């Protein structure tokens, strides 16, 4: 069973002092004490990790190695090709492909960092291994409604990316001098991808100050954009064409949606990550505040759903209430066990209850 017993080091600090919007002085002190001596550490992103998940885990990995710890990033599964150029990506252990090694590392770990997710269900098949671990857990995440499994929980939904939170963690540890070009590259990548190249409203003045510091420390912003966004192959562009052909608009609800069947994915030699960003085309339509993409995955027997919105309309709530998911106010994910056609029909059927909110 998962050990939820908190084993705090003996500390005498005023718990009311807050160093950041979310990390109390008491938790920061715990973190400092846990990292004060060399540890065996595992760093975990969520299943199907994106740029923020991989950027944050690889940046933290490099910092921990630099400061004398034995660290490994253990990912539940593989990630898109456009992230495989990140510094030290080749060191990542994939739970689904390197199971024995991954399980051993988790069992031997003193500490486990969970980054860019806040519920163990987000690692899917890897969850039992984490639940049985004897390690103490540290969560760094910016999604809503975190579970209570960590000794240190640094959770802040107002921050645009977990990579920015890792940077702030290094600030609180007085360790930003450890940020070199490789760490800066990983952190920049995560912030850039999770903010839609700094255009989402979660991007703040503080975000830009962090980005400026990362560039000063060696992140090549032009190269990073090129590596992430200019890596399209011909089949992906054709798949985008199919997605746009399948774009539907529901003007009454200021909503749009895209469907992609397994047959359509297979016809265009679909690779993991190929549909990244497709949902945003629906949201880019004039007078549209809600967009979804429904992607059939016959291997898992589900319809994968990405939801995006503008303004105050919460796709996090929609995903939690109807699609077994969640996320942020303006960006969330979910799934459905129905067929593709039935999932779309269900989505359309629930829209009347959101009509007023969508037309505010």
N, C-alpha and C positions, 0 to 999 in steps of 0.2 A: 504493500500500500504506500501511497505517497505520504512522505513524512512532512507534516505541516508544522511541526514543533519548531518554534523560533529559538535559535541559540545565539543570542546577542553576546558580544564581548562585554565585559564590565566597563561601563563608561559613566562619566559624570559631567553631562552637558545639559544646558538649558534646552529642553525639547521644544520650546516655543519659538526659538530663533529659526528663521527660514533663510537659507542661502540662495534659493531660487524660487520661482513660482510654485514648485512642487516638491522639492527635496528638503526635508527638515534637517536641521543641524544634527539631530540624533541619528538619522539615517545616513547622512554623510559621514559621520564619525564611525558608524558601523562599517561602511564601505572602506574607509581609510584603514581601519584596523584589519579588516579581512584581506586587504591587499598589502599589508605591511610586511608580510613574509611570503616567500615563494610558495605558490599554490599550483595544483593541477586544475586547469580551468577549461571548461567547454563553453563555447559561444554558439547559440542556436538562433537562426532566423525562422520565420514561418514557412509553411509548405508553399511551393511555387514562389520562391523569393524574388522580389523585384529589386530595383536599383537601390532603394532605401535600405532594404533588409541586407543585401549583400554589401553595400557600401559601409553600413554601420558595423556589421560583424567583422569585416576585414580590417577596418580602421582600428577597432578595439583590439583585435587579435595582434596587430602590429605593436600597439602601445604596450600590451601585456608582455609580449616577448621582449620588448626593449627594456622592461623594468624587472626582468628576472623570473617571470612565471613560465610555466609550461602550458601552452594554450593551443587549442584546436577549434576551428569552426566546423560544426557538424550540421549539415543542412538536411532537412527531411528528404529532399529530392533535388533533381537537377534544375537548372535555371537557363534563361535564354542565352543564345550565343553572343548577343551584343553586350553581355556583362562579363564575358570570359577573358577580357583583356585587363581587368582590374588587377592592381598589384597584389600578389600573393594568392590569387584565385586558385592557382594550381595546388595549394595546400588544403583546400576544402575537402572534408570527408563527407560523402553522400550516404545517408542512412540506408536508402533503398538499394544502392549498388555496392556499398562496402559495409554491410550490416554487422558482421562480427567485430570489425574494428570500431565502428561507431558505438556499438553496445558496450564494448570494453572501455572506451574512453569515457562514456557516461558513468559507468559503474565506478571507475577509478577517480572521478572528478571530486575535488574539494568544493569547487564553486561552479555554478552553471548560470551564465548570463542568458536571459531570453530577450531578444531585441526585435522590435517592430511588431510585437504581438503581445496580448495580455491574457490569453486563455490557452491552456495546454491543448485544447481541441484543435487549435490552429496548426499543430504539427502532425495531425492525422495519425497515421500508423506508428509514428515515433512516440506518441504520448505515453504508452505504458512504460517505456524505458525511462522517461523522465519522472513518471509518477513513482517508480521504484527506486529512484536514485537517492543516495544518502547525502548528496551535496546540498549546500545552502544555495538558494536561488536569489538572483538579482534581476529585476525587471527594469528595462528602459524602453518606454513605449509612449506613443502619442494618440492611441485610439481610446474610444470611450468605454466606460464600464469595465475596468480591470478586475480580474479575479484576484483572490487573496492567497497567493502561494509563495510569495517572496519575502525574504528577510529585509531586503531593501527594494522598495517600489518607487521608481522615479517615473511618474505618469503625468503628462501634461498635454491635454487635448488642444491647447492654444498654439502649440509649437508645430510648425509645418512638417517636420521630418524627424525621424529618430536620429538621423545623422547629425542634425543640429543639436539634439539632446546629448549625443555622445561628445560633441564639442564642448557643450556647457558642463558636462561631467568632468572633462579634462580641465576646464577652467576651475571648477570647484576643488579639484585635486591639485591645483596649481601645477599642472603638467602640460600646458600648451606649448612649452618649449620642446616637448617631445614630438610635436607635429611636424613631420618632414613632408617632402613632396608626395611621397607615396600615400601617407595617411591623409593628407590634404586632398589628393585626387579621389580617394574613396569617399570622403565626406562630401566633397563638392558634388560628386555623381549622385549620391542619395538625395541631397537637398534639391538639386536640379530636377531630377525625375519626379520627385513627390510634389513639386510645386508647379509642374507643367512649364518648366523653364522660367520659373519665378513669376508666373502670371496669375496664379491662384491667390485669392484674397488672404489665405493663411500666410503668405509671404509678407514679412514685416520689415521694419527698418533694422531690427536686430538681425534678422536673417541676412540682410545685405551686408551688415557689418561683419558677420561671420564669414560670408562668402569673400569679402574683401581680404580678410585675414588669410583665408585658405589660398587665395591667389598669390598673396605676398609670400606664403610659405611654399609655393611651387606648383600649385594646381594649374594646369594649362587649360583654361576654360574653353578655348577654341577647339583644341584637340578632343576634349571630353565630349563636347557637343557633337563633333564629327563621329566619334566612336559609337555614341549611343544612337544618334538620329540619322546618320548617313550610311547605315549598314544594311540597306534594303536589298533583297535579291528580287529577281524578276517575278518569281512565283508569289512572293508576298504582295507585290504591287497589284498583281492580278487578283489576289484574294481580297485586297482592299476594294477593287472595282466591284467584285461580287457583293461585298458588304454594303457598298453604297447603293447598288441596285436593289438590295433588300431593305433599304432605309424607308421607314414609314413614319408619317407625322400625324399626330392626333391634335389638331388645332384647338379643339374645344378645351383640352387639358394642358395646352402648351407643352406637350410631351412628344418624344420621338423614340423609336426603337429600331434596332437592327437584329436580324436573325442570321445565324450561320449553322447549317446542318453539318453532320459528320461527313456526308457525301460531298458537300462543297469544300470542306476542309481537305479531304483526301484528294480531291481533284486538283488542288493547288499545292500539293506536297507540304501540308502544314507542319511547321516546326514550333516548338515551345517559344512563346513570345511574339509570334507573328501577328496576333490580334491586338497587341499592346497599343493603346491609344485610339483604337477604332471607335469606341463609344463617344469620344469627344467630337467626332464629326456630327453626330446627332445634336449634341449640345450647342454646336456652333451655328445651328439654324436660327434665323431671326425669330424673336419672340418665343423662344423655347427655353424652359427652365428645368426640364427633366429629360434625361436620356438614359436608355438602357441598351445593353447588347446581350442577346441570348445565344450561347454557344453550346452546341450539342457535343457531349463527350460519351460515346457509346461504351468505351472501355470502362469508365467509372459508373456508367448508368445514370448520369445526371445531366442537367442543363446548367452550365456555369453562367452566372449573371454578374455583370458589372453595372453599377448605377452611378450616375453623376447628376449634379444639380447646380443651380445658381441661387444666390441669395440665401434666404432663411429656410428654404424647403429642405427638410432632413431626409436624405436617402438612407442614413443610418437607421432611423426609425422604421422606414419602409422595409429595409432589408431584414431587420430583426423581427418585425411583425409578420412578414409574409414569405421570406426566402431564406430562413435559417442562416442569416449572415449578420453583417454590421460593418462598422468602420467609422467614418467621419460624417459630419453634417453634409458635405458636398461630394463625398466620394465613398462608396461602399461596395461590398461584394456579397454575393449570396449564391444559392443553388436551388434547384428544384428536382424532385424525383418524377415529375410528370413528363410527358412527351414534350417535344419542342412546341408543337401546335397548342397543346393544352396549357403549357406554361404561359405562352403569349395570351391565350384566351383568359387565363386567370388574372394576368396583369391588367388587361383591359377591363376586366370585371371589377377590380378594386379601385380603379381611378375615380369613379364618382365620389367616393368618400374623401378624396383629396382635392376635389375640384376647387373648392374655395381657397385652400392654401396655395394651390398652383396658380391661381389668378389674382393673388394679392399684389 
